[in-house]
């Protein structure tokens, strides 16, 4: 989650240029259980000469933070480096491959053919796109592109945790201050790439004290699931939190009701992945009478003759199958 960051004025013999700090972060999820959260803060333009009569060469100084979370955390990645796009110019910078925080300066020494060294800034030079090249255990070599912003959301998230319980996953988080905060949307993913919203929690609006929040995933995915918060301001601006994981073993019992049933509507409980579940109705002889994909915890069956049936629920991803006894009267 973005935090308000102080602006530092740095003066050398040749002078740092006037800047406003901008902020960017991204999370990359591995296939082995851990996530990498990368925060990059372009801080200042660094001229490499003390004159700009016809223009000047410059680099960019960054603050950065790299943290790992989850399981099977490696001691180091293979590659972690990036570029910052400032208009048509590109500034290369290297980040340590392990968990760390500090400052780095780009190494591109870009030439700017404009004599505006006294007024140029990160904003006026359009320094607004970061590309991170990352490669590590469980992370195929890739480039992640994301925008930077000079207007961080005024919400300070101090914690965010996901805890697997017997039949649900509990998510808790705290903020130390909020300004014009509208809501928190809890998002869930099975693979760390495709996300869906599962809960919306009203935010505190304006607060300068510690606020604690809680939400539950009442139908968690079986296995490891990824969670993040989408914090939205009143004006529609939003930002994502770091990613958290929770492993659910599927202790909930899948059941069907009412049984026996006089109607055609049946209800289910304990299904953890509705969108990937297929329902099949078979008669006592094993003949398939009805097949459909579930879209909710209930289904409208065709009109069946009174008798005994078997309803099978199959997860298309895992192949897991549950057979339930069903009586129509």
Secondary structure as GFF3:
##gff-version 3
##sequence-region A 1 329
A	DSSP	beta_strand	24	29	.	.	.	ID=ss1
A	DSSP	beta_strand	34	47	.	.	.	ID=ss2
A	DSSP	beta_strand	56	70	.	.	.	ID=ss3
A	DSSP	beta_strand	79	86	.	.	.	ID=ss4
A	DSSP	beta_strand	89	94	.	.	.	ID=ss5
A	DSSP	beta_strand	100	105	.	.	.	ID=ss6
A	DSSP	beta_strand	110	112	.	.	.	ID=ss7
A	DSSP	beta_strand	127	136	.	.	.	ID=ss8
A	DSSP	beta_strand	139	147	.	.	.	ID=ss9
A	DSSP	beta_strand	155	164	.	.	.	ID=ss10
A	DSSP	beta_strand	169	178	.	.	.	ID=ss11
A	DSSP	beta_strand	181	189	.	.	.	ID=ss12
A	DSSP	beta_strand	196	202	.	.	.	ID=ss13
A	DSSP	beta_strand	211	217	.	.	.	ID=ss14
A	DSSP	beta_strand	223	233	.	.	.	ID=ss15
A	DSSP	beta_strand	238	240	.	.	.	ID=ss16
A	DSSP	beta_strand	244	248	.	.	.	ID=ss17
A	DSSP	beta_strand	255	257	.	.	.	ID=ss18
A	DSSP	beta_strand	265	269	.	.	.	ID=ss19
A	DSSP	three_ten_helix	274	276	.	.	.	ID=ss20
A	DSSP	beta_strand	277	283	.	.	.	ID=ss21
A	DSSP	beta_strand	288	293	.	.	.	ID=ss22
A	DSSP	beta_strand	298	300	.	.	.	ID=ss23
A	DSSP	beta_strand	307	315	.	.	.	ID=ss24
A	DSSP	beta_strand	321	328	.	.	.	ID=ss25
###
